[in-house]
Amino acid sequence: MDNLILVPVLLIIIGFAVFAVYRSKKSGKKCIGCPEGGNCAACSARDACKQYEQ
């Protein structure tokens, strides 16, 4: 019975996370997880954000 509640809740949470990443990438953000929002010195120098670029 617990699985019938747990699985849909996890799928909803994962779905929202995937949608947030998709929306951020579509808007042009390079560093999604950056707490500075991509405005930090490392992101400006493009040193730390190279791992997120495609």
C-alpha positions in Angstrom: 0.0 0.0 0.0 2.9 2.4 0.8 4.3 1.8 -2.7 1.1 3.0 -4.3 1.6 6.4 -2.6 5.4 6.6 -2.7 6.0 5.9 -6.4 3.7 8.6 -7.8 5.0 11.1 -5.3 8.6 10.4 -6.4 7.7 10.5 -10.0 6.1 13.9 -9.5 9.2 15.2 -7.7 11.5 13.9 -10.4 9.2 15.4 -13.1 9.3 18.8 -11.5 13.1 18.6 -11.2 13.5 17.6 -14.9 11.2 20.4 -16.0 13.1 23.0 -13.9 16.4 22.0 -15.6 14.7 22.0 -19.0 13.3 25.5 -18.4 16.6 26.8 -17.1 18.5 25.5 -20.1 16.0 26.8 -22.5 16.2 30.3 -21.1 20.0 30.2 -21.7 21.4 29.7 -18.2 24.9 28.1 -18.3 25.2 27.2 -14.6 21.9 25.9 -13.3 23.2 24.9 -9.9 25.2 28.1 -9.3 23.9 29.9 -6.2 25.0 33.2 -7.7 22.8 32.6 -10.7 25.8 32.6 -13.1 27.0 36.0 -12.0 30.0 34.8 -9.9 33.6 35.5 -10.9 34.2 31.9 -12.0 31.2 31.9 -14.3 32.2 35.2 -15.8 35.7 33.8 -16.5 33.9 30.6 -17.8 36.4 28.5 -15.8 34.0 26.6 -13.4 31.1 26.4 -15.8 32.8 24.5 -18.6 31.5 21.2 -17.1 27.9 22.3 -17.7 28.3 23.5 -21.3 27.5 21.2 -24.1 
